[in-house]
């Protein structure tokens, strides 16, 4: 998990943060999200991973997912929330989702969006499946 977070996500978390990695049920915090993984890294970094072949459904949900992530981040005292979308169509998804993310009025420097290929996810990742 550490190489994924530091490499693919570019996080500079200190070593001690990775001593505790916990997979949580995303359904308790993210309305209408059935197939995803919510990863709590050291109580400081919160990562929601959605692996999907149908990224086209996500732009309509992006603002809501990020607002839910921000609320959870703030309520539980996390430093950062990172939303990771893993899809085979990285270029198209990245262009549309990043443009929408950039235009959000309520985003801050502690909210991050990453669009990756499924191959960039860690092997044997504990992710809940596909959306």
ROROBA-622537 format. One line per field, with one value per residue (C-alpha): residue number from 1; residue in three letters; x, y, z. Coordinates in steps of 0.5 Angstrom, whole numbers, plus 500, padded with zeros to 3 digits. Example, Ala and Ser with C-alpha at 12.3 -4.5 7.8 and 13.67 -1.06 7.14 Angstrom:
BEGIN
i = [1,2]
aa = [ALA,SER]
u = [525,527]
v = [491,498]
w = [516,514]
//
This chain:
BEGIN
i = [1,2,3,4,5,6,7,8,9,10,11,12,13,14,15,16,17,18,19,20,21,22,23,24,25,26,27,28,29,30,31,32,33,34,35,36,37,38,39,40,41,42,43,44,45,46,47,48,49,50,51,52,53,54,55,56,57,58,59,60,61,62,63,64,65,66,67,68,69,70,71,72,73,74,75,76,77,78,79,80,81,82,83,84,85,86,87,88,89,90,91,92,93,94,95,96,97,98,99,100,101,102,103,104,105,106,107,108,109,110,111,112,113,114,115,116,117,118,119,120,121,122,123,124,125,126,127,128,129,130,131]
aa = [UNK,UNK,UNK,UNK,UNK,UNK,UNK,UNK,UNK,UNK,UNK,UNK,UNK,UNK,UNK,UNK,UNK,UNK,UNK,UNK,UNK,UNK,UNK,UNK,UNK,UNK,UNK,UNK,UNK,UNK,UNK,UNK,UNK,UNK,UNK,UNK,UNK,UNK,UNK,UNK,UNK,UNK,UNK,UNK,UNK,UNK,UNK,UNK,UNK,UNK,UNK,UNK,UNK,UNK,UNK,UNK,UNK,UNK,UNK,UNK,UNK,UNK,UNK,UNK,UNK,UNK,UNK,UNK,UNK,UNK,UNK,UNK,UNK,UNK,UNK,UNK,UNK,UNK,UNK,UNK,UNK,UNK,UNK,UNK,UNK,UNK,UNK,UNK,UNK,UNK,UNK,UNK,UNK,UNK,UNK,UNK,UNK,UNK,UNK,UNK,UNK,UNK,UNK,UNK,UNK,UNK,UNK,UNK,UNK,UNK,UNK,UNK,UNK,UNK,UNK,UNK,UNK,UNK,UNK,UNK,UNK,UNK,UNK,UNK,UNK,UNK,UNK,UNK,UNK,UNK,UNK]
u = [500,506,509,502,500,507,508,502,498,505,503,509,506,512,513,510,503,503,504,496,492,485,480,473,466,465,457,457,460,458,451,450,457,456,463,469,474,475,482,484,492,494,488,491,490,483,483,477,478,473,475,470,470,464,467,462,457,462,462,455,457,464,461,457,463,468,463,462,469,471,465,468,475,474,469,474,480,484,489,487,482,484,479,482,478,481,479,482,480,485,486,478,476,482,480,473,474,480,476,470,474,478,471,468,467,468,474,481,488,486,482,485,483,487,485,489,489,487,494,497,493,497,497,492,489,483,478,471,470,467,462]
v = [500,505,504,506,512,515,513,513,518,522,523,525,522,520,512,512,513,507,503,502,501,500,498,501,500,506,505,508,515,515,515,510,507,500,497,501,501,506,506,509,510,512,516,522,520,517,514,512,508,506,501,502,501,506,512,516,515,519,526,527,524,527,533,529,524,529,533,526,525,532,532,525,528,534,530,525,529,526,531,529,526,523,520,515,513,507,506,503,510,514,520,521,520,524,530,530,529,534,539,538,538,544,548,546,552,548,544,546,544,538,534,531,527,522,518,512,505,499,497,502,500,495,488,484,490,490,493,492,491,495,500]
w = [500,502,495,492,496,495,488,484,489,490,498,502,508,514,515,521,518,514,521,521,514,515,510,512,509,504,504,511,509,501,499,493,493,493,490,492,498,503,506,513,513,520,521,517,510,507,500,497,491,485,480,474,467,466,469,464,470,475,473,475,482,483,487,492,492,494,499,502,503,505,511,513,513,517,522,523,523,517,514,507,502,496,491,486,480,476,469,463,459,463,458,457,464,466,462,464,471,472,469,473,479,478,477,484,488,495,494,498,498,502,497,491,485,482,475,474,470,474,473,477,483,488,486,491,493,498,493,493,486,480,480]
//
